[in-house]
Amino acid sequence: MERRDFIKKSVLASAATAMSATSYSKIIGANDRVRVGVVGFSDRHRSSHVGPFKELSKKMNFEMTALSDIWNRRREEGKAFLDKQLGGDVKVFRNNEEMYDARIVDAVFLSTADFQHALHTIEAVKAGCDVYAEKPLAETMEDNRAVLKAVKSSGKIVQIGSQRRSGANYWAADEFIKSGKFGPIVMVELMWNVNQPGRWRRTELTKTLKESDVDWVRYQLNRPKAAFDARKYLEYRLFWPYSSGIPGQWMSHQIDTVHWFSGLPHPRSAVANGGIYQWKDGRTNADTLTVVFDYGPLNDPTSGFQVQFTSRFSNSAGETKELYYSNGGMINLDTNEISDTGGLREREAKAMGLSANLLKPMKLEGVKVATDANTGGDELTFNHIKNWMECVRSRKQPNAPIEAGYQHSIATIMANAAYRTGQRVTFDEKSQEVLAGGKPFKY
């Protein structure tokens, strides 16, 4: 897709928003200001949500009105930051229940701990709010099924924070694959490597956090009750069942594109291997992980393709990569290039009575995804938040609707189950359960 076409479509979408008063007048008046709350003042919200919102809010008539956080320090820091950045007077609340009871929010940004996203989304839509929910949407199928049902029955606009779905280059890749010009996908290689011993660590901050500063009981929600642990509050990405770590944080971004491009809702099976090889710091989630998925039609096991995802914390060589292969070549979403690399050439084809099958090299328009594992504060995130705000007005489905979150969560749960059980994991369509050894995976 040419960049000018991408911009043109964005302009047309904005125009459509302006003309669609009847579609949202029953929920938010055409001239009403949309009041937005913050569920959890996180580093993600501070670095990635506030900037785009600040730039867009005045023109689109949005206002930040409230902040809910169960940690007193975050409430104070959040109010000071938001008031300074946005020039308002954000009201602070000790928890979501208090904020929703105040009836001063129509929509929320949600960036709490990984295991809380689904349950906090359910709370929000039941309170009548639209939601921008960070990924992963869910870390268990019980939570995943519950949030899908709640959102679908609410009619609320929910955008999942899978910002690749708002990137021009990803749109172009999707269009190219679905046009048939690429040919059937035969393999996908995904990679996400860093060398960051401090990734997901909050070493100094954990020393300052006391149980009296937070609502630890409320924090745990439906997870097994445990004694207070500052690391599991601030470094939750390192500890199951508060997070799956690598699958939920990084793989969920890349596996979402597989579902999008292929039209397949989830893997047929998954196997995984990995461990804590480098950073022996008490974590329970892997610092190195490889997952191999099988994708394809459920009624035809002889067709499909394999997806390999690999990630490590101990060496950053390779950085982030998304490589799609067909018999005629490849799509490289790191360089935004379509090429004939690896395609069937004349000599090999002729020997089998076939014709050469080579893709015509071309460039995908759009920004390059950051390869330092920083997935926020970029053009994709700006476009994604803008799309959500437009859809709150128009009541149209956003680029990454609830189904996208439900589907990436199935894959991340399958990856986590395969790693933790050491078994080949499958997905049961009838029960909508991830099965390990024929039984639903439980923490």
C-alpha positions in Angstrom: 0.0 0.0 0.0 1.4 3.4 -1.0 1.9 5.8 1.9 -0.4 8.4 0.2 -3.1 5.8 0.1 -2.7 5.0 3.8 -3.0 8.7 4.6 -5.9 9.1 2.2 -7.7 6.2 4.0 -7.0 7.8 7.4 -8.5 11.1 6.1 -11.6 9.3 4.8 -12.0 7.4 8.0 -11.9 10.7 9.9 -14.4 12.2 7.5 -16.7 9.2 8.0 -16.4 9.7 11.7 -17.6 13.3 11.4 -20.6 12.2 9.4 -21.7 9.3 11.5 -23.5 11.1 14.3 -26.6 8.9 14.2 -24.5 5.8 14.8 -23.2 6.9 18.2 -25.7 9.5 19.3 -27.5 6.9 21.4 -24.3 6.4 23.5 -22.2 9.5 23.3 -23.6 12.7 21.8 -22.0 14.0 18.7 -20.9 17.1 20.5 -20.3 15.6 23.9 -16.8 15.4 25.3 -15.6 11.8 25.8 -14.4 11.4 29.4 -11.4 9.0 29.7 -10.1 7.2 32.7 -6.8 5.4 33.4 -6.9 1.9 34.9 -3.4 1.5 36.3 -0.8 4.3 35.9 1.9 2.1 34.4 5.2 2.8 32.6 3.4 1.7 29.4 0.6 4.3 29.9 3.1 7.1 30.7 5.4 6.4 27.7 3.0 5.3 25.0 -0.6 6.3 25.7 -0.4 9.9 27.0 1.6 11.4 24.1 -0.9 10.3 21.3 -3.9 11.2 23.5 -2.4 14.6 24.2 -2.0 15.3 20.5 -5.4 14.0 19.5 -7.7 14.9 22.5 -8.4 18.5 21.9 -9.4 18.1 18.2 -11.4 15.0 18.9 -13.0 16.4 22.1 -11.7 13.9 24.5 -10.7 14.7 28.1 -8.7 12.7 30.8 -10.9 12.9 33.9 -9.9 10.0 36.2 -7.2 7.7 37.4 -7.6 4.4 39.3 -4.6 2.7 40.9 -4.4 0.5 44.0 -0.8 1.8 44.9 -0.8 5.2 46.6 2.5 6.2 45.0 1.2 5.6 41.5 -1.9 7.6 42.3 0.2 10.6 43.3 2.7 10.3 40.5 0.0 9.7 38.0 -2.1 12.7 38.9 1.0 15.0 38.9 2.1 13.7 35.5 -1.3 13.7 33.8 -2.3 17.2 35.1 1.0 18.6 33.9 0.9 16.9 30.5 -2.8 17.4 29.8 -3.5 20.6 31.7 -6.5 19.2 33.5 -7.5 18.1 37.0 -7.6 14.3 37.0 -9.5 12.8 39.9 -7.8 9.9 41.6 -9.4 6.7 43.0 -8.1 3.8 45.1 -9.7 1.2 42.9 -11.8 0.7 39.8 -15.0 0.2 41.7 -14.7 3.7 43.2 -13.9 5.3 39.8 -16.8 3.7 38.0 -19.2 4.5 40.8 -18.3 8.2 40.4 -19.7 8.0 36.8 -17.2 10.4 35.3 -15.7 8.2 32.6 -17.0 7.0 29.3 -13.8 5.1 28.2 -10.6 3.8 29.8 -7.0 3.1 29.0 -6.1 -0.2 30.6 -2.5 -1.2 31.2 -2.4 -3.2 34.5 -0.7 -6.5 35.1 -0.9 -9.2 32.4 -3.3 -11.5 34.3 -5.6 -8.6 35.1 -6.4 -7.4 31.6 -9.3 -9.7 30.9 -11.0 -9.1 34.3 -10.4 -5.3 34.2 -11.9 -5.2 30.7 -15.0 -7.1 31.9 -15.3 -4.5 34.8 -15.0 -1.6 32.3 -17.6 -2.8 29.8 -20.0 -3.7 32.5 -19.6 -0.1 33.8 -20.6 1.1 30.3 -17.1 2.1 29.2 -15.2 1.6 25.9 -11.7 0.2 26.4 -8.2 0.4 25.1 -6.7 -2.8 26.6 -3.1 -3.7 26.5 -2.1 -7.2 25.5 -2.0 -10.0 26.3 -5.8 -10.0 26.7 -5.8 -13.1 28.8 -3.5 -15.7 30.3 -6.1 -18.5 31.0 -8.9 -19.7 28.8 -11.4 -19.2 31.6 -10.6 -15.5 31.7 -10.4 -15.4 27.8 -13.9 -16.9 27.4 -15.3 -14.6 30.0 -14.0 -11.4 28.5 -15.1 -12.3 25.0 -18.6 -13.0 26.2 -18.7 -9.8 28.3 -17.5 -7.6 25.5 -19.7 -9.1 22.8 -22.8 -8.7 24.9 -22.0 -5.2 25.9 -21.7 -3.6 22.5 -18.7 -1.6 23.7 -15.7 -0.6 21.6 -12.6 -2.5 22.7 -9.3 -2.0 21.0 -6.6 -4.6 21.9 -3.1 -3.0 22.1 -1.8 -5.0 19.1 -0.6 -1.9 17.3 0.8 -3.8 14.2 -2.8 -3.8 13.1 -2.6 -0.1 12.5 0.6 -0.1 10.5 0.6 0.6 6.8 3.2 -2.0 6.0 1.2 -4.7 7.8 -1.9 -3.7 5.9 0.1 -4.0 2.7 1.4 -7.4 3.6 -2.1 -8.6 4.5 -3.5 -7.3 1.2 -0.6 -9.0 -0.8 -1.1 -12.4 0.9 -4.9 -12.4 0.7 -4.7 -11.3 -3.0 -3.1 -14.7 -3.8 0.0 -13.1 -5.3 2.2 -14.5 -2.5 0.9 -18.0 -2.7 0.1 -20.3 0.2 2.1 -19.6 3.4 4.5 -22.5 3.9 6.4 -21.3 7.0 6.7 -18.3 9.4 9.7 -17.5 11.5 9.3 -15.1 14.4 12.2 -13.9 16.6 12.4 -11.5 19.6 15.9 -11.3 21.1 17.3 -8.9 23.7 20.4 -8.8 26.0 18.8 -6.9 28.9 19.4 -8.3 32.4 17.1 -5.5 33.7 14.2 -6.2 31.4 11.0 -6.4 33.5 13.1 -5.9 36.6 12.4 -3.0 39.1 15.2 -3.7 41.5 15.3 -0.3 43.4 11.5 0.2 43.3 10.8 -3.1 44.9 12.8 -2.1 47.9 10.4 0.8 48.6 7.1 -1.0 48.2 5.3 -2.0 51.4 2.2 -4.0 51.7 0.4 -1.1 53.4 1.0 1.0 50.3 -1.1 -1.3 48.0 -4.3 -3.3 48.1 -2.6 -6.7 47.7 -5.8 -8.7 48.1 -7.5 -6.7 45.3 -4.3 -7.1 43.1 -4.5 -10.9 43.1 -8.1 -11.0 41.7 -8.8 -14.7 40.8 -5.2 -15.9 41.2 -4.4 -18.2 44.2 -4.0 -16.2 47.3 -0.4 -15.7 48.3 1.6 -13.7 50.8 2.6 -10.2 49.8 5.6 -10.1 47.5 6.8 -6.8 46.1 8.5 -8.5 43.2 5.3 -10.2 42.1 3.6 -6.8 42.2 6.2 -4.8 40.3 8.0 -7.6 38.4 5.0 -9.7 37.6 6.1 -10.5 34.1 8.8 -12.7 35.6 6.3 -14.8 37.6 3.6 -17.3 36.6 0.6 -17.2 37.1 0.7 -13.4 37.1 2.2 -13.5 33.5 3.4 -16.0 31.0 6.4 -13.7 30.3 7.8 -14.1 26.8 4.6 -15.6 25.2 2.2 -12.9 26.6 4.5 -10.0 26.3 6.3 -10.5 23.0 5.0 -13.5 21.1 1.4 -12.1 21.3 2.4 -9.2 19.1 3.8 -11.4 16.4 1.5 -14.3 16.5 -1.4 -11.9 16.0 -0.1 -11.1 12.5 -0.2 -14.8 11.7 -3.9 -15.0 12.6 -4.6 -11.7 10.7 -2.8 -12.7 7.5 -3.8 -16.3 7.3 -7.4 -15.9 8.5 -6.9 -18.8 10.9 -8.1 -18.2 14.5 -5.6 -20.3 16.4 -2.9 -23.0 16.1 -3.8 -26.7 15.7 -1.0 -27.7 18.1 2.0 -26.4 19.9 5.2 -27.8 21.4 7.8 -25.8 23.3 11.2 -25.9 25.0 13.2 -23.4 27.0 14.3 -22.5 30.5 15.9 -20.1 32.8 19.5 -20.4 31.4 21.0 -16.9 32.0 19.3 -14.8 34.7 19.1 -16.8 37.9 17.2 -14.1 39.9 14.3 -16.0 41.3 12.0 -15.7 38.3 9.7 -18.5 37.3 9.2 -17.6 33.7 11.7 -18.6 31.0 14.5 -16.3 29.8 14.8 -18.4 26.7 12.0 -20.0 24.8 11.2 -21.7 21.5 7.7 -22.6 20.4 6.7 -24.4 17.3 3.1 -24.2 16.2 1.1 -26.1 13.5 -1.5 -24.0 11.7 -4.0 -25.0 9.1 -7.6 -26.1 8.5 -8.9 -28.4 11.3 -10.6 -30.6 8.8 -7.5 -31.1 6.6 -4.4 -32.0 8.6 -2.4 -32.6 5.3 -2.4 -28.8 4.6 -1.1 -25.9 6.5 2.1 -24.4 7.7 4.5 -24.2 10.6 5.2 -21.2 12.8 8.5 -21.1 14.8 8.9 -18.5 17.5 12.1 -18.0 19.4 13.2 -15.5 22.1 16.1 -15.1 24.4 17.2 -12.5 27.0 20.9 -13.5 26.9 22.0 -12.3 23.4 20.3 -9.8 21.1 21.7 -11.0 17.8 18.8 -11.2 15.3 16.7 -8.8 17.3 13.1 -8.9 16.2 12.1 -10.6 13.0 8.9 -11.6 11.2 9.5 -13.6 8.1 6.8 -15.2 6.0 7.7 -17.8 3.4 5.9 -19.1 0.3 7.1 -21.3 -2.5 7.9 -18.2 -4.5 9.9 -16.2 -1.9 9.4 -14.3 1.3 8.0 -11.2 3.1 10.4 -9.6 5.5 8.5 -7.4 7.9 11.8 -6.2 9.5 13.0 -4.6 6.2 9.5 -4.2 4.7 10.5 -6.1 1.6 8.9 -8.7 -0.6 11.6 -10.7 -2.4 12.2 -14.0 -4.4 14.5 -15.2 -1.6 14.3 -19.0 -1.5 11.8 -19.2 -4.3 11.6 -22.0 -6.8 14.1 -21.3 -9.5 14.3 -22.5 -13.1 16.8 -25.3 -12.7 15.1 -27.0 -9.8 11.6 -26.5 -11.3 12.6 -27.8 -14.7 14.0 -31.0 -13.3 10.5 -31.8 -12.0 8.6 -30.6 -15.1 7.5 -27.4 -13.4 7.9 -23.7 -14.0 10.0 -21.3 -11.9 8.0 -19.6 -9.2 9.6 -16.4 -8.1 8.0 -13.3 -6.5 8.6 -9.9 -8.0 10.7 -7.9 -5.5 8.9 -4.9 -4.1 8.9 -2.6 -1.1 6.1 -2.4 1.5 5.3 1.2 2.5 5.3 1.9 6.2 7.4 2.4 9.3 10.0 -0.2 10.4 9.1 -1.9 13.7 11.6 -1.1 16.4 14.1 -4.0 17.0 15.0 -3.1 20.6 11.9 -4.7 22.0 10.4 -1.2 22.5 6.9 -1.6 21.2 5.5 1.8 22.3 5.9 5.5 21.6 6.0 5.0 17.8 3.9 5.8 14.8 2.1 2.4 15.0 0.9 3.2 18.6 -0.1 6.7 17.6 -2.2 5.3 14.7 -3.7 2.6 16.9 -4.8 5.0 19.6 -6.2 7.4 17.0 -8.1 4.5 15.5 -9.6 3.6 18.9 -10.7 7.2 19.6 -12.3 7.4 16.1 -14.2 4.2 16.7 -15.4 5.4 20.2 -17.0 8.2 18.2 -18.2 6.2 15.1 -19.1 2.9 16.9 -17.3 1.1 14.2 -15.1 -1.9 15.0 -11.5 -1.0 15.6 -8.4 -2.4 13.9 -7.8 -4.9 16.7 -11.2 -5.9 18.0 -11.9 -8.3 20.9 -11.7 -11.3 18.6 -8.0 -10.5 17.8 -7.2 -10.5 21.6 -9.1 -13.7 22.1 -7.2 -15.4 19.3 -3.7 -14.3 20.3 -4.5 -15.4 23.8 -5.3 -18.9 22.7 -1.9 -19.1 21.1 0.0 -17.6 24.1 -1.9 -19.9 26.5 -1.0 -22.9 24.2 2.7 -21.8 24.2 2.7 -21.4 28.0 1.0 -24.8 28.5 3.4 -26.6 26.2 6.4 -25.1 28.0 5.1 -25.8 31.5 3.9 -29.4 30.8 6.5 -30.5 28.3 3.6 -31.9 26.2 2.2 -31.4 22.8 -0.7 -29.1 23.3 -3.9 -28.8 21.2 -7.0 -26.7 21.2 -10.5 -28.2 21.5 -13.0 -26.2 19.4 -16.1 -27.5 21.2 -15.1 -26.6 24.7 -12.8 -23.8 23.7 -10.1 -25.2 25.9 -6.3 -25.6 25.6 -5.6 -29.3 26.2 -2.3 -30.8 27.5 -2.4 -34.5 27.8 -6.1 -34.4 26.9 -6.9 -32.3 29.9 -7.6 -28.6 30.2 -4.4 -26.6 31.2 -4.7 -25.1 34.6 -2.2 -23.2 36.8 
